């Protein structure tokens, strides 16, 4: 049963941005990355002081890093670590930091890790740090440019507490054959696959790390719809398995963008989970304590990046533009940087003598001297957006179900009137699921998160054909002997607000994972609603007593950090 119970927002701080957050319990400080980047300054880490109470957060210190910053974590020993990478090459490092006397952030040095570290986690004892090095393709992946697909990896750092910059780093790559991964349900899907027997090294993209104690890490491989198991003592990837397809049979889903929430049952529909910010927990199951992981099934396929610095520009579709290496001095001129040559490009409206002219085929294009004006996914993309009125993204289901007969040799259209197959594919699970450490599904939320968003007036019908509310991350927490899961819905916002403000984070209690009926395994007990925040990206639960705690929610689009304090008596 869906409860409309909400938790009261204590405070909302705007530290200049808020994507990920972690907690220093000794000083009652929240460490936040802002996600902001400028030419002269890199990503930013901000410390917010809550020593005067959770409703009185004050920005205490800030520090700029040399590159994009993707995450920040505090170890049980008080050491801060931020994952940083170069925007052009994706070369990654972990920057160690501490808060010095006087309220300034001190640089303790760095170590090199794999390409594009996306997220990092300390072991419980603080002796090791694990990074998920995503290694996303660069701007011209799919062209004939070399080096456009750096390898994904997992880095294990053995921390030297007295001199963290001298810490030992072991970086693990996915070196086995294509057959090994595909036999285990791992999704390999890219233009180089047919020519490389070990394509997994380039195609597998680690996204998020869940640590179970001090000995094992579970790492989400989002685009590959899989999970990797890492033995931290032996420093080896000991297993990789796919997360399979979500079966929508018997579950109502809204796939039509018609300005209302109008779910209906569609037999044969399947979804590829593709989890983002996973979390892990332990509890008794079938008489013994087992490890589980929670999968927020966002559904993020691989596309050419549309946020490339400098070389990316928004245009008026069907309008004429000109570009070249010589400035015209016109007031409408835009100065860009060629992502391949690093030369300066001057873009002007209309036709300009001596310059290259083009008609904008899209409102988002990338300009380069070699390839001209190209759309963000012109070279290659594994996401296909069929023309209206079909709507929705598609995927080749035959790669996951050997009994599936495709409508054609490419992708199955997400089409409610398909007369041939009766089975359809879409990105994401539009909810969350719980799996054991072998990847077997124990629970799936069905359409519950979207039902909850709609009950609060937060369901975005404009996303019905395209991943829905997009669960971004989850946070497990325990009060006394009760187990809870908070789920951040990145795309759900207040439909009554003219500016689309408002975020929602539903909370569920694990009732009985062994129940025969899926609906009896978890129960919705309330939701965190922040009326001025948008796009929750990070969750952090801080336990204040055996029966109470505070939830921190960092919101990417509104650049706010929200706090909600509650106790067991507040839960439904």
N, C-alpha and C positions, 0 to 999 in steps of 0.2 A: 504493500500500500504506500502511495506517495504522500509524504508529509510536507506541508507548507511551512514547517517550522524553520525559522532563520536565526542565525547567530548575530549578535549586535557588533557592528564595526566600532572598534575602539579608536583607531587613529589611522590616518593615511598620510604618509610622508612622501614628498617628491624629491629624491636625491639627485635629480637630473637624468634619471633613467633607472629601470629596475627589471632585470631579467632573471638572475639567479641569486639566491640568498643562503647564507649559512650563519651559524651562531657561535659566539664566544661566551660560554656560560659564566666564566669567572668574572668578566667585566660587564656582562649584560650588553654586549655589542652585537649588532647584526652587520655582517659584511655582505655587500651587494655589488654586483657588476651592473653597469649601466647600459652596456651595449652600444654606447655612443662612440663615434670615430670621426676625427678630423684629420686634415693633412698634416698638421703640425703636432697633433697629439693622438695617441692611440686610444685603446679601450680604457675604461676607467673602473677603478675599485673604490668604493665609498664605505666608510664605517659610520653606522648610525647608532647613537647612544640611547639605550633604553633603561639606564640605571635609575631614572626618576619615575619609571612606570611604563607600561606598554601603551599608554595613551599620551606619551610625551616624548616621542622619538625626535632626536635632534642630530643633524649631520655633524659628525665630529672631525672627520678627516677624509681626504681624497687623494688618489694617486693615479697617474696616467702611465699606461704600459706601452711598450713599443710594438704595436700590432693590434689585431682584434683580440678581445678577451671574451672567452665563452663560458667560464665557470670560476667559482671561488669556493674553497673549502677550508675549514678550520679543523686541525687534528685534535685528538683528545689531550695532546700535550701543549696546545695553544699555538701551533705553527700554522700560518696562513699560506695557502698555495692557490695560484691562479693559472689557468690554462690560456696560453697566448699563441697566436700564429700569424705569419706574414700573409697579408691579403693577396699578394701576387703569386707567391710560390707555395703557400700552405705549409711551409716549414714551421714546426711547432716547438714549443718549450713550455716548461712549468716555471713560473716565477714565484719565489718564496718571499714572504713579506711578514712584518711584525709591526705592532703599534708601539712606537717609541714614547718615552716620557715627553710630555708636552703636547701629545695628540697628533703627532705626525707619523705617516706610514714609512717604515724603513725597508729598503731593498736589501734582501739577504742573498741575492744572487739567483741563478737559474740553472736548469739542466735541460738538455735537448731531449725531445721525445719524437714520436712519429708525426706524420703530416696531419695538420688540422685537428689538434686535440679538442674534442667537443665538450667532454665532461670528465670530471675526475672525482675519485672517492678515496678517503683514507680508510685503512683497516681500523678496527675498534681500538687496538692498542696504539695506533698512531705510528707504527714502525714502517708501514708501507703505504704507498700512494699508487693508485691504478688510474690510468687515463685511457679513454676511448678515443682513438685517433681516427677520425672519420675519413680523411683523405678524399673529400669530394672532388669530382672532376673540375677542371679549370674552365675558363671562359670559352675556349675553342675546342672543347671535347667533341669528337665526332668529325672534326676536320682533319686535314693531313698534318697538322702541327704536332710535333713530338712533345712528350712530357706533359700532356694535358690530363692525365689520369693518375695522380699519385696513389700509392698503395695505402689501404687502410691497415690499422695495426692496433695492438694493445700494449701499452708500456707499463712496466712495473718498476717503481722507484723504491729502493731500499734507503730510507731516510737516515742521513747523518745529522743528528739533532744539533751538534755544535757547529757544523758547517754544512748546511743543506745543499749548497752549490756543488759540493763534492760527493753528493749521493750517487750511488750506482744505479744505472738505468738498464733494464733489459726490455727490448722491444720485440714483440712477437708478431709474426706475419702469418697470413693464411696461405700456406704453401702447398697444400694437397691438391689433387687433381679435380677437375670439374666434376667428374663422375662421383668422387667421394662426397662432395657437398650436395650435389643434386640427389643422390641416393638417400640423403638424410633430410630432404625437403627444403634445402636452402635455395633461395631464388637467385639465380645468376642471369643477368639480363642486360646486355650491352653490345655495342657494335664490334667489339674486339673478340667476343666470345668464341666464334668459330675458328679463329686463327690461333688461339692460345689454349693449351691443354691445362694450364694452371691459372685460368682467368680469375679465380677466386682471390688471388693476391691483389688484383686491381679493382675487382668489382665489389668485394665485401667492405661495408662501411660501418664500423662500430660507432654507436651513437651514445650509449648511456651505460654506466657501471652500477651494479648493485652488489654490495659486499655482504657476505654472510660470515660474520665473525672476523677471524684473522687468517683463514686458510683458503677461502674460495671466493672468486668473483664471478658473477653472472653478467654478461655484457650483451646488451640489445644491439642487433644488427638490423636497423629499421628497414632500409630499402630492400634488404634481402629476406625480410619476414622471418627472422631466425634469432637464435640466442647462442652465445658461445659460453662454455664453461672453462674457467681458468683456475688451475692449481697454483696458488701463490707461493707455496713453498718450493715446488719443483720448477716454477716459472714456465709452465707449459699450458697450451690450449688442449684440454683433455677431451673436449666434445663440442660438437656443433650440431644443432638440430633446428629444423623448420618448425614454425608455429601453426602451420596448416591453415585451413580456410574456416571462416565463420559461416555456419549454416543458418540462413535466415528463414528456413521453412517453419511456418507457424508463428512467425514474429512479424508484427506490422511495422512497416518502414515507410517514411515519406521520401519519395525520390522526385517529386514534381514541384517545380518552383511556381506556385500559383497563389502566393501571398497568404496561405493558411497552413496550419499544421494538419495534414490530412493523411495519416498513415494507413497503409493497406497491406495485406499479406500477399506475398509474391513467391510462389513455389519455385525452387531451383536457383534462387539468388544466393550467391556466395561472396564473401568479402575477404580480402587479404589483410591480416591484422596490422602488420607494420608498426610495432610499438615504439614509443619515444621514451619518456622519462620513467623507467621501471623502478620498482622498489621490491625489497625482499623481506620476508618474515619467517619465523618458525612457530609451529604450534602442533599439538598432538593430532594425529590423523591415523585411523585404523590401529590405535593402541600405542603408537610410537611417535616421537617428535620428528617432524619432517620439515624440510626447507621448501618454501613456495616463493614464487615471484609474481608480482602484479604487473600486468601488461596494459598500459593505456594505448588503445589501438587507433592512433591518429591517422595512419595511412598516408605516408609521404613518399611518393615515387621520386625518381631522379629526373630532373630537368636542368637545362642550362641555366645558370644563375641569372636572375633578373635584377640583382642589386649590385652589379659590378661597379666599383667606384670610378668616377670620372668618365669612363667610356659609355656608361649607360645614360640614356636621356629619354624623357617622355616627350612625345610628339603629337601633333594633331593628325589623326588618321586621314589619309587620302590627300594631305597637303604636300606641296613640293618644297624640298630643302636642298641645300648645297653644302659641301664640305671640302676642305683642303688644308694645306699646311701654311697657307699665307693668310694673314689677318686682313679683313676688309675694313675694320674700324667701325662697322655699322653698329648702331645701338642694340640691334636684335641678336648680335653675334653671341654664341655660346662657346666657351673654351673647354675642350675635352682632352683626355689623354688616351692615346692608342694603347690598348691593353697588350698588344704584341710587341710594338717597337718602342713604346714609352714616348713617342713623339707627340707634340701638341697638335691637335686638330681643331680647326675653327669651323663651326657649324652656323649656317645662316638660313633664314627663311627665304623661299623663292629661288630662282635660278641666278647664279653668280658666274660671270665670265671667268674661264680658266679653272673653275672648280667642278667637282663631280656632283651631278644633280640626281635626285631620286625622289620617287613618290612614296610617302610613308604608308606601308601596308599594315602597320600596327601602331598603336599608341605607345608601345614600349619597344625600343630598338637599341642595338649596340652598333656603334660606328667604329670601323677600323679601316686603315688604308688598304690592306690586302683583300679583305672580304666585303668591303663596302658597308651598307646598312643592312643589318640582319635582325630577325626577330629572336627573342630570348631562347627559343627551342628549335631554331632552324636546323642546326647541325644534327642534333639527336635528342630524343626524349623518350622515356618509357611511360609517360602519361599521355593519353589521347583524350581530347575533349571533343566528342562528336558535335556536329552542328545541331542546332535546335530543330525540332522540339525534343530530341532524345535526351539531352542533358546528361551530366554525370561523367566521371572519368572511367576508363575501361582498362582491362588487362587481359592478356592472353591466358585464359583459364586452362588451356590444354597443357600448359607447363606444370600444372599442379594436380590435375585430375586426368589420369590416362583414359578414362571412359568418356571424357568430354569430346563432343564433335563440334568443332568451330563452325561458325556461319561462313567464314572465309579463311584465308590463310594468314590473316594478320590478327587483328583484335576483335573480340566479340563486342558488339555495340551494346551499351547499356540502354536497352530499348524495351519499354513495357509491353510492346505489341509484337515481340519477336515470334514468328510462327514456326521457327525451325527447331531451335535447341531447347527452349524452356529453361535454360540455365544462363545466368548472367554474372558478370564479375564487376566488382568495384573496389576501389582503394579504401582501406580502413575497415574497422569493425564497429565504428560509431558507438563505442562504449569501452568497457575494460573487461579483462578476463584474469583469472587466477590459474596458474599452472604449477605442477610440481617441477622438481629440478631435472626431470627428463623431458619437459616440454608438454606433457599431457594436460589437456584442459580439465580443470576441476570445476570452474564456474565461468559463466559468461553473463554479462549484464543485459543482454538482449537489446531492447530499445529503451531501457529504463532511464538512462541519462538524458535522452531527448524528451521523454515523457516529463521528466522533472523540469527541464528547461522550459518546456511549453507551459507547465502548470504555473510557473512564475512569470510567464510572459517574456521569456528570454530565448525562445527558439527562433533561429535565423532561417526563415524559409528560403532565402536566397542561396543558402548552402545545401538545400535538400538534394540537389543533383550532384553534389561535390563534397563528400566526406562529412556533412552535417556539422555537429558542434565541435568536432575534432578534439577529443580528450588528449591533452598535451603531456601531463605528468601526474603522478600519484604520490601520496605520502601515507605510509602505514604508521599508526601509533597505537599505544596500549595504555589504558587506564584501569588500574587494578587488574582484574582478570578478563577484561573485555577488550576485544580487538576491533580496530576501526581503520577505514580507508577513506582518504579525501581524494577527490578526482577533479583536476582543473580542466574546465571546458574552454578551450582557447577561443572558439568562434561564437559562443553564446553571449548575447548582450540584450539589454533592455529594449524591447521593440517599441515601447511607448516613449522612449527618449529620442527627441529629434536628432541628437548627435550620436545616437547609438551607444551611449555610455552605460556602464553597468556590467559587472562580471559575476559569475556564479560558480561556486565550488561545492558540489554535493558531497555529503559524508554518509558512509555506509558502515554498518556494524556487521561483522562476521558472526552469524548465529550458529550455523552448524554445517561445515563443509562436507560432512558425510551424509547430509539429508538426501533422500532419493529424489526429491523435487528441487530443481534449480532455484525456484522462487523462494524456497525455505532456507537457503544457504546464507543469504545476505539480506539486510533490511536497510532502507533509507531512513536515516534518523534526523536529517536536517540539512541545511545548506548555508554556506557563507555567501552573503550578497553584499557587494561593494558598489554603491550607486554611481560613483564617479570614476571607477576603474575599468580598464579594458584589457582583454587578452592576458589572462593569468598564465605565467610562464614557469614560475617556480613556487614550490610549496616547502614549508619548513615547520615542523611541530616542535615546540619547546615545552617540555614537561615541567610543571611548576610544583606539583605534588602527586601523590599516588592517584588522585581522583580529578586533577585539573591540569590545564595547560593552555598554551597560546599558539594559534596558527598564524604564521607569517605567509603572506601571498605577495609575490612580486609580479607586477603587471607590465608587459612589454610595451603595449601601444600607449597606455596612459602614463607610463613611466612613474608608477606609484608603488609604494610598499605599504600594504595593509596589515593590521593586526586584529585578531579576534581572540578574546579570552573566554573560556567556558569550562564547565565541570561536568561530571557525570549526571548531575541533577538537571542540567540543561538539555540533555540528549533525550530524544523521544523514546 
